[in-house]
Amino acid sequence: MKKTATVHTNDSANKTIPLQLSAKVTAFARYPRRITLSGKADEKIVVKHTIVPEPQFMFDIVRTYADNGSFISFSLEKQKSQFTLTVENKKNIAGRYWDKIHLVTNNNKKKEITIPVFGNIQDAVSTKESSTNKNQ
């Protein structure tokens, strides 16, 4: 990671000083930074993502919960040293929503992984509309 900050001083010769900061950032785990569920209201919308702890930060996930959970269901399955997170849309009418899934770990370095979930559900195409569109 490398960042530049501007330091403001009361020195008239050096009103501002650019300050460069750099550090090596080690990833805690490989996991999705966000999950998007998109599709039609009459379709089953399911996504699966793998969560892989980095070797120096091994952990178990001891609890899971969602902020709201009204429009999603999810499950977590452990296979050896990684996890599969399955998220399913439950919203059956058109609209958008957002939620967050929280994965509580037993690692002192990072107690919780938070994954935002975005839903974009479109109207279901009825059989009549579908046949009308084909005839045009």
N, C-alpha and C positions, 0 to 999 in steps of 0.2 A: 504494500500500500504506500502511496506517495501523495501527499497533500501540500498545498501552499497556503499559508495564512498571511495576512497583512497585519503588522503590529503598528499601532499609532503611538507616537511618543510626544513628549513635550520639548524635545530637542529641535530647535528651529532649523538646524542644518540637516536633520534626518527626521522629517515629520512622519514618514512611514518607512518601515523596513519589511521587505518580503522574508518570510520565514518558511523554510522547507522542512517538512517532517516526513520521515519514512520509517516504516517498520515492516517486519515480516509477519504476516497474519496467517496462522495455520487454521485450516478449516476444521470444524468440530465434527461435521458429518456431511455426506452428500445427500441432499433432499431437495424437493421442488421448492422454489421460492414463492410460488403461487400455483393454485390449481384452478383451471377454468373448465366449467361445464357448459357446453353450448349445444343447442339442438332444438328440435321441435317438441312441443308439449306432449305429443302422443308417442314419442320415442323413448326407449330406455337409454339413459345417458349415464355411463359409468366410466371412470378413469382409474387406473392403477399406477402407483408410483412406488419406487423402491427407496428406502432410507438405509444408507450404509454408514455406520460409524467409522471414523478414521481410526487406524490401529492404536494410536496413542490416547484416544478418548473413548474406548469401548464403554458401552452403556446398555442397559435394558430400558425399555419403556414400561413404566409401572402404572401409568394411568393415562387415559385419553378423554377429552371432552371438547365440545363445541361451544362457542359463545352463545349461539341461538339454537341451531339444530333443527329449525322448522322445515327447511327446504332440502336438507341433505341427510343422508345416513352414511356411516362409514364404519370400516372394520380394519383391524390391524392384525397381521399374521407374521409370526417370527419364523424365519428359516435360517438356521445356523447363526451367523453373526449379522444378519441384515433383516429388515422388516419390509413387508408389502402393505401399503396403505391403499385401500379400495374406497373410493368415494362415489356415491350415487345420488343423482338428482331426484328429489321428491316433489318438486313443484310441477303441477299438471296444468297450469294456465300460463299464458305468455307474460313475460316480465323479467326483471333483473333482480338479483339479490347478491348479497355478500355475507360471508361468515368467516369465522376463523376456527381452525382445528388446532388444539393444543395437545402436544405429546410431552408428558411429564417423564423425565429421565431420572435415573439414580446416580447421575454423574454430578459431582460438586462444581465442575467448571461451567456447566450449562445445565441448569435444572429443567428447562423447558424449551421445546422447539415449537414455534408458532407458524402455521402455514395459512395464509389467506386463501379463501375459496370464493370465486366469482361465478355467478350463474347468469347466463343469457339465454332465456327460453323464448322461442318464437311460437306463434300460433300454429296449431296443427293444421295441415292441409286436409280438408274434407274430401271425400270421394267425388262429390259433385264438382268442387272447384278443380280437382285434379283432372277430371275428364274434360271439363270446359277448357282448361289450359292446353290440353293435348290437341283439341279440335281447332285451335286458333293458329 
